[in-house]
Amino acid sequence: MHSNRRAFLEKIAAAGTLSLLPAATALADGAPQPQADEKNHFVVGPYLQNIGTDEVTVMWITHKNCFSWVEYGAGTHTSKREFGYTNGLIEANNRINKVTLTGLKPGTDHKYRIVSTEVLGYKGSKVEFGETITSPMFSFKTPAPTDEEVKLVVLNDIHDRPQIIPQLLYRHGYTGNTRDYDMVVFNGDCFDWVTEEKQMVDHLIKPSVDVFATEVPFILTQGNHECRGSFARHIPHYYAYPENKYYYSFTRGPVHFVVLDSGEDKTDDSVEYGGLSAFDRYRDVQRRWLEKEVMSEAFKKAAFRVVLIHISPWHSGDWHGTLHCREQFGPILNKAKIDLQISGHTHRYATHDADSTHSFPIVIGGGPLEGKRTLIKLHATRKELNLKMIRDDGELVGKYTLSKKVV
Ligand SMILES: [Fe+2]
């Protein structure tokens, strides 16, 4: 049994829940307060982002500003080395380390480890370096275009309850000792509102690293609560997305995924947003992108097309965000004959068959309270897509088996 999983199961058996990590002081902008006598160390990571058939982005956070790199290679050798750079300058003033490995071999196991050398400062033309720290070795596998199947799990609406991540994944994310997923989706509202880096680390990144994220990538789709709080505008620095956008598509084996950002739930002029929201315009830009996306070869030739969006355009009440998503995205999604949509937001798990308003089934995951939390498990082959929604107590509360459409 995976050692982390065993430890967790023993812990919940003994205590029933996990405790949160201790809080720390923070500067006004949410960054952690540096401790002069504290040596450089890995705050969290590594965690995998934005994996493709020939690339992956490795991220981690260091306590001090560093020059960092990844040592990696196919099989068991780490003969290559990669770093991040911008406009020719190698990144050397960062605590948030982001290194993209490219030219990888599809469908191949790789080993890697992260290395960071502290940058003490610059004196004239010279750079003063501090100590170098190195992680243990980790591994990941690149997907292949020819993969016959894909398995992923979706969590949503965690709302600052990080114990949900090990609870759902360790209880229901395994068959025997084998993980049932190649990827994890956090489908929005991981937080109530974000005020500091430590909150993001302790409530999402660290529990993900502890359970899976050194080996399996995750994506965070933006929920309306990620749009709130003093740290909201810093969130994108901690993750990697195609073209740095929250709306994009990717193909994994037989499934083409389309990720949309439903944005805030109220109108842009709502007093809560302080006049600093432009979600109507943003959803309009996404609609124009979506119109082209559904005409793409990748979308058309996939065996299955699945949409991930935090607020469902249907069955999510009648607030502005829901209605505007329906107006902007609804006609395109209906016409494009997508196979399935997966959402959250309402906190009430539910499944909605195709009807006169939407031409595809909609699955809405529940949360965040005990008895309402769900893990959505998707397993697709080139012929069949299976979805199961499992409540935290193990009860199956939603199920779809979809066959490949004959177009
Ligand atoms: Fe929400």
Residues whose N, C-alpha, C, O or C-beta is under 5 A from the ligand:
A	BS01	LIG	D189 G223 N224 H345
